[in-house]
């Protein structure tokens, strides 16, 4: 059984997930923590639940999802694992913010990217395995992590509850986004619970039935 803890972090209220199982190993997905209080809250949760962080995953490289990648690397020695197409953004968050016209002052240090993930890869921790789905459109390297055993997916900014991610940022493509949704998201089992990059979780059956971008 997966234990999924959500931290809504940074000024854009991005969802950082700490995912663990009965082995007490955990993975951190999309650590966008920006403030010291957010770092401390994540550390405290990991410590209080006696978890062992073993991997750091990124659904994509946009700054609000990777502000805390350097913190996780410093605290636990875990390099962010991401798709190659978004790796350069993760390694220079400050330059990315400037390129996209966001001025948040001094940003936390970036982290060197570790394993590059591709569509179809199996990534494991504890007693669980996630399958990597390449779902570009919001960004060139957007990926979704799907756990078939638990009927759970982490979609980043590809899918939100009754909405989808924007495609007008550098490297985005509306046509690619629609194809990713039709090919890899809408075809997941109907009872799959989706944990997005912002906002509340949702279920594939509801999205296929009511989300206009998946119909």
C-alpha positions as CSV (number, residue, x, y, z in Angstrom):
1,X,0.0,0.0,0.0
2,X,1.2,3.5,-0.9
3,X,1.2,6.3,1.6
4,X,1.0,9.6,-0.3
5,X,1.6,12.9,1.6
6,X,1.0,16.1,-0.3
7,X,2.7,19.4,0.4
8,X,1.4,22.5,-1.4
9,X,4.5,24.6,-1.8
10,X,5.9,27.9,-3.2
11,X,3.8,30.9,-4.3
12,X,2.3,28.8,-7.1
13,X,1.0,26.2,-4.7
14,X,2.6,23.3,-6.5
15,X,2.0,19.8,-5.2
16,X,5.1,18.0,-3.9
17,X,4.5,14.4,-3.0
18,X,6.3,12.1,-0.6
19,X,5.3,8.6,-1.5
20,X,6.2,5.7,0.8
21,X,5.2,2.1,1.4
22,X,5.5,-0.6,4.2
23,X,9.3,-0.8,3.7
24,X,9.6,2.8,4.8
25,X,11.5,3.7,1.6
26,X,10.1,6.8,0.0
27,X,10.4,8.8,-3.2
28,X,9.9,12.6,-3.4
29,X,8.1,13.7,-6.5
30,X,8.3,17.3,-7.8
31,X,9.9,19.0,-4.8
32,X,9.0,22.6,-5.5
33,X,9.6,23.8,-1.9
34,X,10.8,27.4,-1.9
35,X,10.7,28.6,1.7
36,X,12.6,27.4,4.7
37,X,9.4,26.5,6.4
38,X,8.4,24.2,3.5
39,X,11.8,22.4,3.6
40,X,11.5,21.9,7.4
41,X,7.9,20.5,7.0
42,X,9.1,17.9,4.4
43,X,12.1,17.0,6.6
44,X,9.9,16.7,9.7
45,X,7.4,14.4,7.9
46,X,10.2,12.1,6.6
47,X,11.9,12.0,10.1
48,X,8.7,11.6,12.1
49,X,7.6,8.7,9.9
50,X,11.0,7.1,9.9
51,X,11.2,7.1,6.1
52,X,14.3,6.5,4.0
53,X,14.3,8.7,0.8
54,X,15.8,6.7,-2.0
55,X,14.8,8.6,-5.2
56,X,13.8,12.0,-6.4
57,X,11.5,12.2,-9.4
58,X,10.5,15.1,-11.6
59,X,7.4,15.1,-13.8
60,X,8.9,18.0,-15.7
61,X,11.5,20.7,-15.3
62,X,9.5,23.9,-14.7
63,X,10.8,26.0,-11.9
64,X,7.8,25.7,-9.6
65,X,8.2,21.9,-9.6
66,X,12.0,21.9,-9.0
67,X,12.7,24.8,-6.7
68,X,13.5,22.2,-4.0
69,X,15.5,19.7,-6.0
70,X,18.7,21.2,-4.7
71,X,17.4,20.9,-1.1
72,X,16.6,17.2,-1.6
73,X,20.0,16.6,-3.2
74,X,21.8,18.4,-0.3
75,X,19.7,16.7,2.5
76,X,19.5,13.2,1.1
77,X,22.1,12.9,-1.7
78,X,19.4,12.2,-4.3
79,X,19.8,13.7,-7.8
80,X,16.6,14.5,-9.6
81,X,15.5,11.9,-12.2
82,X,13.8,13.4,-15.2
83,X,13.3,13.2,-19.0
84,X,16.3,14.4,-20.9
85,X,14.3,17.1,-22.7
86,X,13.7,19.0,-19.4
87,X,17.0,18.3,-17.7
88,X,18.7,21.6,-18.7
89,X,15.9,23.6,-17.0
90,X,16.3,21.7,-13.7
91,X,20.0,22.4,-13.6
92,X,19.6,26.2,-14.0
93,X,16.4,27.2,-12.3
94,X,17.5,30.9,-12.0
95,X,18.1,31.2,-15.8
96,X,14.7,29.5,-16.4
97,X,12.9,32.0,-14.2
98,X,14.5,34.9,-16.1
99,X,13.7,33.3,-19.5
100,X,10.0,32.9,-18.5
101,X,9.8,36.4,-17.0
102,X,9.3,35.3,-13.4
103,X,11.1,37.3,-10.8
104,X,10.9,35.7,-7.3
105,X,14.2,37.1,-6.1
106,X,16.9,34.7,-5.0
107,X,16.0,31.1,-5.8
108,X,17.3,28.0,-4.1
109,X,20.4,26.3,-5.6
110,X,19.8,23.9,-8.5
111,X,20.8,20.2,-8.5
112,X,22.6,18.1,-11.0
113,X,20.3,15.8,-12.9
114,X,20.8,12.1,-12.3
115,X,19.1,9.3,-14.2
116,X,17.4,10.3,-17.4
117,X,14.0,8.7,-17.8
118,X,12.3,7.6,-21.0
119,X,8.9,6.3,-22.0
120,X,8.3,2.7,-20.8
121,X,11.0,2.8,-18.1
122,X,10.2,1.0,-14.8
123,X,11.4,2.8,-11.7
124,X,11.2,1.1,-8.4
125,X,11.5,1.8,-4.7
126,X,10.5,-0.3,-1.7
127,X,8.0,-3.0,-2.9
128,X,6.5,-0.8,-5.7
129,X,7.3,0.0,-9.3
130,X,6.2,3.0,-11.4
131,X,6.0,3.0,-15.2
132,X,7.2,6.1,-16.9
133,X,4.9,7.6,-19.6
134,X,6.3,10.3,-21.8
135,X,3.4,12.9,-22.0
136,X,4.8,16.0,-23.7
137,X,2.8,19.1,-24.5
138,X,3.0,21.1,-21.3
139,X,6.8,20.8,-21.7
140,X,8.9,18.7,-24.0
141,X,10.0,16.4,-21.2
142,X,6.8,16.0,-19.3
143,X,6.3,12.5,-17.9
144,X,3.6,10.8,-15.9
145,X,4.4,8.1,-13.2
146,X,1.9,5.3,-13.1
147,X,1.7,2.5,-10.5
148,X,-0.5,-0.3,-11.9
149,X,-0.6,-2.2,-8.7
150,X,-2.1,0.7,-6.7
151,X,-4.0,2.3,-9.6
152,X,-2.3,5.6,-9.0
153,X,-0.7,8.1,-11.4
154,X,1.3,11.4,-10.9
155,X,0.6,13.6,-13.9
156,X,2.5,16.8,-13.2
157,X,1.0,19.6,-15.2
158,X,-0.3,17.4,-18.0
159,X,-3.7,16.7,-16.4
160,X,-5.5,18.6,-13.6
161,X,-8.9,17.9,-12.2
162,X,-11.3,18.8,-15.0
163,X,-8.6,20.8,-16.8
164,X,-5.2,20.4,-18.4
165,X,-1.8,22.2,-18.3
166,X,-1.0,25.2,-20.4
167,X,1.0,24.7,-23.6
168,X,2.1,28.3,-24.4
169,X,5.4,28.2,-22.4
170,X,8.7,27.5,-24.2
171,X,8.8,24.0,-25.7
172,X,5.0,23.5,-25.2
173,X,2.7,22.2,-27.9
174,X,-1.1,22.0,-27.8
175,X,-1.2,19.3,-30.3
176,X,1.3,17.2,-28.4
177,X,-0.6,17.8,-25.2
178,X,-3.9,16.6,-26.7
179,X,-2.1,13.5,-28.1
180,X,-0.5,12.7,-24.7
181,X,-3.9,13.0,-23.1
182,X,-5.6,10.7,-25.6
183,X,-2.9,8.2,-25.9
184,X,-1.5,7.8,-22.4
185,X,-3.8,9.4,-19.9
186,X,-7.4,8.6,-21.1
187,X,-6.4,5.0,-21.7
188,X,-5.4,4.4,-18.1
189,X,-7.8,2.1,-16.1
190,X,-10.9,4.1,-15.2
191,X,-10.3,3.6,-11.4
192,X,-6.9,5.2,-11.6
193,X,-6.5,8.0,-9.0
194,X,-4.5,10.9,-10.5
195,X,-2.3,13.2,-8.3
196,X,-1.7,16.4,-10.4
197,X,1.0,19.1,-10.1
198,X,-1.6,21.6,-8.7
199,X,-5.0,21.3,-7.1
200,X,-6.9,18.3,-5.9
201,X,-6.6,14.7,-7.0
202,X,-9.0,13.2,-9.5
203,X,-10.1,9.9,-11.1
204,X,-9.6,8.9,-14.7
205,X,-13.3,7.8,-15.1
206,X,-14.5,11.2,-14.1
207,X,-12.0,13.0,-16.4
208,X,-12.9,10.9,-19.4
209,X,-16.6,11.5,-18.7
210,X,-16.5,15.2,-17.9
211,X,-13.1,16.8,-18.8
212,X,-13.7,18.5,-22.3
213,X,-10.1,17.9,-23.2
214,X,-10.3,14.2,-22.8
215,X,-13.7,13.7,-24.5
